[in-house]
Amino acid sequence: MDGKRHPSSFQQLEKLGEGTYATVFKGRNRQTGELVALKEIHLDSEEGTPSTAIREISLMKELKHENIVALHDVIHTENKLMLVFEYMDGDLKRYMDTHGERGALKPATIKSFMYQLLKGIDFCHQNRVLHRDLKPQNLLINSKGLLKLGDFGLARAFGIPVNTFSNEVVTLWYRAPDVLLGSRTYNTSIDIWSAGCIMAEMYTGRPLFPGTTNEDQIVRIFRIMGTPTERTWPGITQFPEYKPTFQMYATQDLRNILHAIDPTGIDLLQRMLHISISIIISISISISIIIHINININIHIHSSINIHSSINIHRNIHIHRNIHIYRNINIHRNIHRNIHSNIHSNIHSNIHSNIHSNIHSNIHSNSNSNRSYMHRQEPS
């Protein structure tokens, strides 16, 4: 990332998406021939570079991980700001639409994608970064079946002191209940909730909570996860958007909604979408709860001819819903060692040589279809 390149160093091939603040093109490095994604930021002559772009650049310079899309270069001219990213063949939303059975993916594929998603989220949280806009459109997939977190335009760093954040984050369907209820002091649970919603969507092919308004979204969550009370969620009645008229719903069994999911998947999903422990930390509270989610993933490796023997992987992936702000550095170091030394070495070769071969063929069979890349619609 030398900052000395000029926009003419890259050839624009086709438009991949357009949002409020940026337009994304598929491009090619004229010197090397490498395919890239070119994100052109719309610059305002009066306001200058958008804060979202400044934040995205500063964070992505530090976040180097195999499950986070790589920022190769930043090119700044008088009237243009261009971010050069590694090129990915598509996103999870497009993949589900084109390769799923009515949008639903095979369990083995879901487990592979969820493992990679959780690794990417965990690395962000280790480095005290909240993504704040996780959704299928922002999870990028290449022809090898690698999944990477993209679009960090709404991401924020967190730490000491506890920040007061905006509640206008995360696309509505993937927004956590504490944020929907008006919290401005949320924490890492915002990303874990979104990941749970994405996991459920991969099993069914449709959003778990497809709300149309903020209040409708809250009600849809309560209908499935149960309506929380002061006993199950202390302090809920103090949220700005809480209404005592909310109808009381009993918790539904997720197995009645997600028919293809196994017991391990149900256990993980219930922990990620456990509404009664979405307890928000106020500024006056110095510590919060660290919840370790133990994931026992059975990854069934498929080949094009037959099904190989299952690989049972039991490891502790520590996903933080809430962070103890004075001890997170040491904790994060331990998590980093556990994930990268214990898990990654055991399954990396299996996933990339077997299950991804199927994803590879699926993507290339639809390579001429319209793709969506890092195209963020602004949160409702």
C-alpha positions as CSV (number, residue, x, y, z in Angstrom):
1,M,0.0,0.0,0.0
2,D,2.4,2.6,-1.2
3,G,-0.1,5.4,-2.0
4,K,1.9,6.4,-5.1
5,R,-0.4,4.8,-7.7
6,H,-2.8,6.7,-9.9
7,P,-6.3,5.7,-10.8
8,S,-5.2,5.1,-14.3
9,S,-3.1,2.2,-13.0
10,F,-6.3,0.2,-12.9
11,Q,-8.7,-0.7,-15.7
12,Q,-12.4,-0.6,-14.8
13,L,-14.2,-3.7,-16.2
14,E,-17.7,-3.5,-14.9
15,K,-19.8,-1.9,-12.1
16,L,-20.5,-4.3,-9.3
17,G,-22.6,-2.1,-7.0
18,E,-23.5,1.4,-5.9
19,G,-24.4,2.8,-2.5
20,T,-24.9,6.2,-1.0
21,Y,-21.2,6.9,-0.4
22,A,-19.4,4.7,-3.0
23,T,-19.5,2.9,-6.3
24,V,-17.7,-0.5,-6.6
25,F,-16.2,-1.7,-9.9
26,K,-14.5,-4.9,-10.9
27,G,-11.0,-3.9,-12.1
28,R,-7.7,-5.1,-13.3
29,N,-4.2,-3.9,-12.4
30,R,-2.7,-2.8,-15.7
31,Q,0.8,-3.8,-14.7
32,T,0.2,-7.2,-13.1
33,G,-3.1,-8.2,-14.7
34,E,-4.5,-9.0,-11.2
35,L,-8.2,-8.7,-10.7
36,V,-9.2,-6.2,-8.0
37,A,-12.3,-4.5,-6.6
38,L,-12.2,-0.7,-7.0
39,K,-14.3,1.2,-4.4
40,E,-14.6,4.8,-5.5
41,I,-15.7,7.1,-2.7
42,H,-17.9,10.0,-3.6
43,L,-16.1,13.2,-2.4
44,D,-18.1,16.3,-1.5
45,S,-16.4,19.5,-2.4
46,E,-17.5,21.1,0.9
47,E,-17.5,18.2,3.4
48,G,-14.4,16.4,2.0
49,T,-13.8,12.8,2.6
50,P,-16.7,11.0,4.3
51,S,-16.0,9.9,7.9
52,T,-17.1,6.4,6.9
53,A,-14.3,6.1,4.4
54,I,-11.7,7.5,6.8
55,R,-12.8,4.9,9.4
56,E,-12.8,2.1,6.9
57,I,-9.3,2.8,5.7
58,S,-7.8,3.2,9.2
59,L,-9.4,0.0,10.4
60,M,-8.6,-2.1,7.4
61,K,-5.0,-1.1,7.4
62,E,-4.8,-2.9,10.8
63,L,-7.1,-5.9,10.2
64,K,-5.0,-8.5,8.4
65,H,-6.7,-11.9,8.4
66,E,-7.6,-14.6,5.9
67,N,-11.3,-14.1,6.6
68,I,-11.3,-10.3,6.2
69,V,-11.1,-8.9,2.7
70,A,-7.7,-7.3,2.1
71,L,-7.2,-3.6,1.3
72,H,-4.3,-3.5,-1.2
73,D,-4.0,0.2,-1.8
74,V,-5.6,3.7,-1.3
75,I,-5.4,6.2,-4.1
76,H,-6.3,9.8,-3.2
77,T,-6.4,12.5,-5.9
78,E,-7.9,16.0,-5.8
79,N,-11.4,14.8,-6.6
80,K,-11.4,11.1,-6.1
81,L,-10.7,8.6,-3.3
82,M,-10.3,5.0,-4.5
83,L,-9.8,1.9,-2.3
84,V,-8.3,-1.1,-4.0
85,F,-9.4,-4.4,-2.5
86,E,-8.7,-8.0,-3.4
87,Y,-11.3,-9.3,-5.8
88,M,-13.9,-11.7,-4.6
89,D,-16.2,-13.6,-7.0
90,G,-19.5,-12.8,-5.2
91,D,-21.2,-12.6,-1.8
92,L,-23.2,-14.9,0.4
93,K,-26.6,-13.4,-0.6
94,R,-25.9,-14.1,-4.3
95,Y,-24.5,-17.5,-3.5
96,M,-27.7,-18.5,-1.7
97,D,-29.9,-17.1,-4.4
98,T,-28.0,-19.0,-7.2
99,H,-26.8,-22.2,-5.6
100,G,-29.1,-23.0,-2.8
101,E,-32.3,-25.0,-2.8
102,R,-34.8,-22.1,-2.6
103,G,-32.0,-20.2,-1.0
104,A,-31.1,-22.9,1.6
105,L,-27.6,-24.3,1.6
106,K,-26.3,-27.7,2.4
107,P,-25.4,-28.3,6.1
108,A,-21.7,-29.0,5.2
109,T,-21.5,-25.7,3.3
110,I,-23.2,-23.8,6.2
111,K,-20.7,-25.2,8.7
112,S,-17.8,-24.2,6.5
113,F,-19.1,-20.7,6.0
114,M,-20.0,-20.3,9.7
115,Y,-16.6,-21.4,10.8
116,Q,-15.0,-18.8,8.6
117,L,-17.5,-16.1,9.6
118,L,-16.8,-16.7,13.3
119,K,-13.1,-16.6,12.8
120,G,-13.3,-13.2,11.1
121,I,-15.6,-11.8,13.7
122,D,-13.4,-13.1,16.5
123,F,-10.3,-11.5,15.0
124,C,-12.2,-8.1,14.8
125,H,-13.2,-8.4,18.4
126,Q,-9.7,-9.4,19.5
127,N,-8.5,-6.2,18.0
128,R,-11.4,-4.3,19.6
129,V,-13.3,-3.6,16.4
130,L,-17.1,-3.9,15.9
131,H,-18.2,-4.5,12.3
132,R,-21.7,-3.3,12.9
133,D,-23.1,-4.2,9.5
134,L,-22.9,-8.0,9.1
135,K,-25.3,-9.3,6.5
136,P,-25.1,-11.8,3.6
137,Q,-24.3,-9.0,1.1
138,N,-21.2,-8.1,3.2
139,L,-19.8,-11.6,3.4
140,L,-17.7,-12.1,0.3
141,I,-16.9,-15.5,-1.3
142,N,-14.2,-16.4,-3.8
143,S,-14.0,-19.3,-6.2
144,K,-12.1,-21.4,-3.7
145,G,-14.9,-21.2,-1.1
146,L,-13.1,-18.7,1.1
147,L,-15.5,-16.4,3.0
148,K,-14.3,-13.0,4.1
149,L,-15.9,-10.1,5.9
150,G,-16.2,-7.0,3.8
151,D,-17.5,-3.4,3.9
152,F,-16.2,-1.9,7.1
153,G,-17.8,1.5,6.5
154,L,-19.8,1.3,9.6
155,A,-17.2,-0.5,11.8
156,R,-16.0,1.2,15.0
157,A,-13.2,0.6,17.4
158,F,-14.2,0.1,21.0
159,G,-12.3,0.1,24.3
160,I,-11.6,2.5,27.2
161,P,-13.6,4.6,27.8
162,V,-16.8,2.9,26.9
163,N,-18.2,4.7,23.9
164,T,-21.7,5.9,23.2
165,F,-22.5,4.6,19.7
166,S,-25.2,5.4,17.2
167,N,-28.2,3.0,17.1
168,E,-28.6,3.6,13.4
169,V,-26.4,0.7,12.5
170,V,-26.8,-2.8,11.0
171,T,-29.4,-3.5,8.3
172,L,-32.8,-3.9,10.0
173,W,-33.2,-7.7,9.6
174,Y,-29.8,-8.4,11.3
175,R,-30.1,-5.8,14.1
176,A,-29.8,-6.9,17.7
177,P,-32.8,-6.4,20.0
178,D,-30.8,-4.1,22.4
179,V,-30.1,-1.8,19.4
180,L,-33.7,-1.9,18.2
181,L,-34.8,-0.9,21.7
182,G,-32.6,2.2,21.5
183,S,-29.4,1.2,23.2
184,R,-26.4,3.4,22.4
185,T,-23.9,1.5,24.7
186,Y,-23.9,-1.9,22.9
187,N,-20.9,-4.1,22.6
188,T,-19.7,-7.2,20.7
189,S,-23.1,-8.8,21.0
190,I,-24.2,-6.7,18.1
191,D,-22.1,-8.8,15.7
192,I,-22.8,-12.1,17.3
193,W,-26.6,-11.5,16.9
194,S,-26.1,-10.7,13.2
195,A,-24.1,-13.8,12.7
196,G,-26.9,-15.9,14.3
197,C,-29.4,-14.4,11.9
198,I,-27.2,-15.1,9.0
199,M,-26.7,-18.7,10.1
200,A,-30.5,-19.3,10.3
201,E,-30.9,-17.7,6.9
202,M,-28.5,-20.1,5.3
203,Y,-30.6,-23.1,6.6
204,T,-33.9,-21.8,5.4
205,G,-33.0,-19.5,2.5
206,R,-35.0,-16.6,3.9
207,P,-34.4,-14.1,6.7
208,L,-35.3,-15.2,10.2
209,F,-36.7,-11.8,11.2
210,P,-37.8,-9.9,8.0
211,G,-39.2,-6.8,9.7
212,T,-40.5,-3.7,7.9
213,T,-40.0,-1.2,10.6
214,N,-38.1,-0.9,13.9
215,E,-41.1,-1.9,16.0
216,D,-42.1,-4.7,13.6
217,Q,-38.6,-6.1,13.8
218,I,-38.8,-6.1,17.6
219,V,-42.2,-7.9,17.5
220,R,-40.9,-10.5,15.0
221,I,-38.0,-11.3,17.3
222,F,-40.2,-11.6,20.4
223,R,-42.6,-14.0,18.5
224,I,-39.8,-16.5,18.0
225,M,-37.3,-15.9,20.8
226,G,-39.9,-15.0,23.4
227,T,-40.8,-11.7,25.0
228,P,-38.2,-10.7,27.7
229,T,-39.2,-9.4,31.0
230,E,-37.4,-7.6,33.8
231,R,-36.8,-11.0,35.4
232,T,-35.2,-12.5,32.2
233,W,-33.6,-9.2,31.0
234,P,-33.0,-6.8,33.9
235,G,-33.3,-3.2,32.7
236,I,-35.2,-3.9,29.5
237,T,-38.1,-1.6,30.6
238,Q,-35.6,1.3,30.7
239,F,-34.8,1.3,27.0
240,P,-36.1,4.2,25.0
241,E,-38.1,2.1,22.6
242,Y,-39.5,-0.4,25.1
243,K,-43.3,-0.4,25.3
244,P,-45.2,-2.0,28.2
245,T,-47.8,-2.9,25.6
246,F,-45.5,-5.4,23.9
247,Q,-47.4,-8.7,23.6
248,M,-46.0,-11.6,25.6
249,Y,-44.9,-14.5,23.4
250,A,-43.5,-17.8,24.5
251,T,-40.2,-19.0,23.1
252,Q,-40.5,-21.2,20.1
253,D,-38.4,-24.3,19.4
254,L,-36.0,-23.3,16.6
255,R,-36.0,-26.9,15.4
256,N,-39.6,-26.3,14.2
257,I,-38.3,-23.5,11.9
258,L,-34.9,-24.9,10.9
259,H,-35.7,-28.5,10.0
260,A,-32.3,-29.4,8.5
261,I,-30.2,-28.2,11.5
262,D,-28.5,-30.7,13.8
263,P,-28.4,-30.5,17.6
264,T,-25.0,-28.9,17.6
265,G,-26.2,-26.2,15.3
266,I,-29.3,-25.6,17.4
267,D,-27.2,-25.2,20.5
268,L,-24.9,-22.7,18.8
269,L,-27.8,-20.7,17.3
270,Q,-29.7,-20.5,20.6
271,R,-26.6,-19.1,22.3
272,M,-26.0,-16.5,19.6
273,L,-29.7,-15.4,19.6
274,H,-30.3,-15.8,23.4
275,I,-32.3,-12.6,23.9
276,S,-32.5,-12.8,27.7
277,I,-28.7,-12.3,28.0
278,S,-28.4,-9.3,25.7
279,I,-27.7,-7.1,28.8
280,I,-26.4,-3.8,27.8
281,I,-23.4,-2.2,29.7
282,S,-24.0,1.3,31.0
283,I,-21.1,3.7,31.3
284,S,-21.3,3.4,35.2
285,I,-20.6,-0.4,35.0
286,S,-16.9,-1.2,34.8
287,I,-17.2,-4.8,33.7
288,S,-19.4,-7.1,31.7
289,I,-19.9,-10.7,31.0
290,I,-17.7,-12.9,28.8
291,I,-19.6,-15.7,27.3
292,H,-17.6,-18.6,25.8
293,I,-19.6,-20.4,23.1
294,N,-18.3,-23.9,22.7
295,I,-18.8,-25.0,19.1
296,N,-18.7,-28.7,18.3
297,I,-18.7,-28.7,14.6
298,N,-19.1,-31.8,12.5
299,I,-17.8,-30.9,9.1
300,H,-18.8,-33.5,6.5
301,I,-16.3,-33.3,3.7
302,H,-17.9,-34.0,0.3
303,S,-16.1,-34.9,-2.9
304,S,-17.7,-34.9,-6.4
305,I,-17.8,-38.7,-6.3
306,N,-18.7,-39.7,-2.7
307,I,-18.8,-38.6,0.9
308,H,-15.5,-39.1,2.7
309,S,-15.4,-39.9,6.4
310,S,-16.6,-37.2,8.7
311,I,-14.1,-35.1,10.5
312,N,-15.2,-34.3,14.1
313,I,-13.7,-31.1,15.3
314,H,-14.3,-30.1,18.9
315,R,-12.6,-26.9,19.8
316,N,-13.4,-23.9,21.9
317,I,-13.9,-20.8,19.8
318,H,-14.4,-17.9,22.1
319,I,-16.9,-15.5,20.8
320,H,-17.4,-12.5,23.0
321,R,-20.8,-11.1,23.5
322,N,-19.6,-8.7,26.1
323,I,-16.1,-7.6,27.0
324,H,-14.4,-7.1,30.3
325,I,-12.8,-3.8,29.2
326,Y,-9.8,-3.9,31.6
327,R,-8.8,-7.5,30.8
328,N,-9.5,-7.9,27.1
329,I,-5.9,-7.7,26.0
330,N,-4.7,-10.8,27.8
331,I,-7.9,-12.7,27.0
332,H,-7.7,-11.8,23.4
333,R,-4.1,-13.1,23.2
334,N,-5.2,-16.5,24.6
335,I,-8.1,-16.7,22.1
336,H,-5.8,-15.8,19.3
337,R,-3.4,-18.7,20.2
338,N,-6.2,-21.2,20.6
339,I,-7.9,-20.5,17.3
340,H,-4.8,-20.0,15.1
341,S,-2.6,-22.8,16.6
342,N,-5.2,-25.5,17.5
343,I,-8.1,-25.2,15.1
344,H,-6.7,-23.7,11.9
345,S,-4.0,-26.3,11.4
346,N,-6.4,-29.2,11.8
347,I,-9.1,-28.2,9.3
348,H,-7.6,-25.7,6.9
349,S,-6.3,-28.3,4.4
350,N,-9.5,-30.4,4.7
351,I,-11.9,-27.5,4.0
352,H,-9.9,-26.0,1.3
353,S,-9.2,-29.2,-0.6
354,N,-12.6,-30.9,-0.4
355,I,-15.7,-28.9,0.5
356,H,-14.4,-25.8,-1.4
357,S,-14.1,-27.8,-4.6
358,N,-17.9,-28.0,-4.7
359,I,-18.2,-24.3,-4.0
360,H,-15.7,-23.6,-6.7
361,S,-17.7,-25.4,-9.3
362,N,-20.9,-23.8,-8.2
363,I,-19.5,-20.3,-8.4
364,H,-17.9,-20.9,-11.8
365,S,-21.1,-22.4,-13.3
366,N,-22.8,-19.0,-12.7
367,S,-19.8,-16.8,-13.3
368,N,-21.6,-14.7,-15.9
369,S,-24.5,-13.9,-13.6
370,N,-24.7,-10.4,-12.0
371,R,-22.7,-10.3,-8.8
372,S,-23.0,-8.1,-5.8
373,Y,-19.7,-7.0,-4.2
374,M,-19.4,-5.0,-1.1
375,H,-22.6,-3.2,-2.1
376,R,-24.0,-1.9,1.2
377,Q,-27.5,-0.5,1.4
378,E,-27.7,2.0,4.2
379,P,-29.3,0.7,7.4
380,S,-33.0,1.2,7.6
